Amino acid sequence: MIWEEKRVLITVKAYPNPSEKYQETVCVAGIDIDDFKWVRLYPVTFRDLDEKIKFKKYNIIKARVTTPTRDKRPESYRVDADSIKILDYLDTKNKWVKRKKIVLHSVDKSMCQIIKDERNLKKSLGMFKPFNIDLNWEKAKSVDMEKRKAYYSQLNFFKKQKDVIEYIPYIFRYTFTCINEPDCPGHSHPIVDWEIGQAFRKWRVKYLDDTKVVLEKIREKWLEICSDTKDFYFYVGNMWQFPENFLILGVFFPPV
C-alpha cells in the first residue's frame, strides 16, 4: 500500500449514512489544490474525528491518502483520518474570489458530458452549470430503524458513543437541462448535501412539525441559490455500486 500526501479544498460533505462496517460515514470530496483534480475521500467517520480536525466546506486540508483496493473510480482515495490537518479556510469575501480561483478550474461542459465520461471510466465527480432548474421531492423508502440503531450499538474501543443520525424521510431532487446540449433528455438527480438534511431537521423543529411548510421552505431556499443573482454550478458524483446513478452533492453559488 503506497501512501501520498494531498492538499484538498473540501467542496462536498454529504449527509451522514449509517454503516455496518464503520458505524457511520460521510462522503467527502474536493479539489486537489496542486493539480486541480477531483478527489473523493472515503470513508470519513466525521463525527468521530477530533474537534480540531472537524473540517467544514471550503477548508483546505492536508492528509495522507492511498488508492483503495475495491473502489476503482479514478478520483477515489482512502484517507488516514489521523493524518488530517486543517491548513486554511477560503472565505466568501469579494464575491468568493478565493474559492473561484480553485473551483472554476474544474468546470465540465455539462451533465450529459460527465455521464459520457463515466461510461468511459474517466470521471465519477464533476461540476457544471445547469439550466431550467426546478426542485421537487418524494417520500423516501421506509427503512429498518432497528437495524439503523444496531449500527450505532456496535462500538469498539476506538469509537465514540453518539446519537443515531436522524433519518430524512424525503428525497429532494433538482431537475434541469444542459446548456449547449441540443440532445439533452433532461435530468433529475437526488440532492445528498449535508446542508439540505440539516435544514430539514432544523426547520422541522422551528415550524412545529408542519411538514408542508418545511418542504416549501426547502424548495424556496434551494431554488434561491440557483437564481439570477448567483453564478451557480452543481457538484455531482456517482455511486460506487451503481456508477450510472449520479447524485447532486452540492451547489457552488457565488454572487454575480
N, C-alpha and C positions, 0 to 999 in steps of 0.2 A: 504494500500500500504506500503510495507516494503522496506526501502532503506538500502543499504550497500555501503561500500566504496571499490573500487578496484583500483589496480595499474596495468596499462596495457601498454605493449610495443606495440606501433602502427606499424603495418606492412602493412596495406592496407588503401588506400584512393581512392575511385572510382571517376570517372569524375562526376561532379555535374549534377543533374537532376531537371528540374522544377517540382514543386509540387503544386497541387491545395490547399492542406491544409497548407503546410509550406512555400510556395513560391519557395523554392529551398532546396534540401537536398543532402548530401553526405553520402554514405555508408562507414563506418569506422569499421575496425576490427583489432584485435591484440591478444596478448597473455598475460594472467594474470601472472605476474612475481612471484606470490606467489605459484601457483599450476600448472603452465604451461598449463592451459586450454585455449581454444579459447574463445574470447569474441567479440560479434558484438555490436557496439554502434549505435543506430539509433533512431530517426532521428537526424542528426547533420547539423544544418544550418551554415555551416562552414564560409561562407563569412560574416555572421552576428556576428561572435564571436569577442570579443575584441582582439586587436592586440597582447596583451601579452599572450593570451592563444590559438593563432592560431598555433597549433602543426603541426609538419611535421612527415614524416615517421621516425621511429626509435627514436622518443621521447618516454620517459616513462611519462605517465600522471597519475594523481590521480583524481578520480571523484566519485560522488555518483550515484548509478545505482539502478534500480529496474526491476523486471520481468514484461514484457509488458503483457497487457491483451489479445491481439489478436494474436500476433506472438508467436507461440509455439515452434519455433526452439530452441534447447537446449542451444545454445550459445548466444541468443539474450537478450539484455538489453536496457531498456530505460535510457537515461543519462540526468542528471541535468546539462545542459551546464554551468550554473552559478557556479557550484562547481569545474569545471576543473582547475587543476593546473599542470603545466609542471615541472616535477621533474628532468629530465636528458635527455641527448642525447647520444646514443651509436654510436660512430664514426666507420670509416672503417679501422682504423689502424690495423696492424698485421693480414692482411687477414680477417678482420671483426670479430676478435675473440670475442669481447664483444657481438656482435649480435648473433653469433653462439652459445654461451653458453646458450642462452634462446631459440632461434628459433629452433634449431635442436632437442630439446626435443619433438617437436610436429610433427615430420615427420610421415606420413602414408605410408602404403605399396604401394599403387597405386591409381590411379583414379578409377579403377574398384572396389577396396575395399571401397573407400569413397561412391560410388554410392550404394553399397550393404548396408553400414551402414545407409545411408539416408533412404533407404526403410524400415529399422527397427526403424526409428525415433531417431537414435543415433547421427547423425552427419549432419551438414549443412555447416561447414567450415573445411578446411584441407589444407595440403601441401604434395607434393610427388615429386619424381624425374621422369620426363618423358623421353621418348626415341623416336628416329626417328622424330625429330621436324621439322615442316615447318610452314610458315606463309603465309596466303593469306587474301584477303579482298573481300567484296561485297558491292554494293550500299545499303545504309540504306533505309528503307521505308520512304516515304515522310511523313512529319508531318505538323500539322496545326500551322504555325508560328504565326498567330494572337492569337491563344489560348495560346501558349508559352508566348507571350508578356503579355497576360492578367494576367497570374500568378504573374508577377512582378509588375503589377499595383495595386494589391490588398494589399496595405500596411496598417498596423495598427501602432499605436503609438510607438511600440517597435521595429519595423523593419526598417532597413536602406535601403535607395534607392540604387539600384545597377543596373548595366547593365545586360541585358538578356544574359545568358550564351550562347556562340556560339554553334550551333548545328553541330555535326560532321557527315558529310553525308556518311561516310563509316563505316562498321563494320569490325574490324580486328579480325582474328581468328588464334589461334595456332592449328595445327593438330599434333597428336602424338600417340604413343602406350605406353603401360605399360610394364615396366621391370618385368620379372618373373611372367607374367600372360599369359600362353600359349593360353588361350581362349579370350584374349583381342580383341574386334572387331575394335579397333582404335577409336580415339576421335577427336572431332572438337568443340572447345568452344570459344565464343567471349571474347575478352580482354576488360575490362572496367576500367583499371588502369588510374588514373588521368594523369600520365606522357604521355601516348600514345595520349590522347586528346590534351594535351598541345603541344606535338611535332607537331601534325598536324597543329595546329593554328600557331605556331611559324614558321614552315618551309614553310607553305603556303605563308607567307609574304616574307620570305627570298628568296624563289625561284619564286617569282612573279606569284603566282597562277598557276604554272606549275604542275598540279595535278599528272601527270605521274612521275615526278621527286620526288615529295613529298612522294608518295606511295612507291617508290623504296627505298628512304632513310629510311622510317619507317621499311620496310622489312629488310633492311641491319642492322639497329640498333638493332631490336628486335630478330634477329637471332644471332647477335654477342654476346648478353648477354647469349645465350644458346650454346656457342661454347665450344671447348675442354679446353679453358683456364679458364673456370668457373665451379664451383661446384654448378650447378643451380637446383632450385626447383620451381614448380608452386604453388602459393597460389590460392585456389579456394573456391567459396561459391555459394550457390544456391539462388533461388528467393522465397520469401515468398509465393506469389500467385501460383508459378509454381515450386514446390520443386524438380521436376525431372530435371529441367534445371539448370545446373551449369555454372558459369562464371569464367573466369580466372581474378583474382583480382590483380595479380602482380607476379613478379618473384624475388626470392631470389638468388643472383648470386655472392657470394664471389669468389675471385680468387683462383685457385688451388694452 
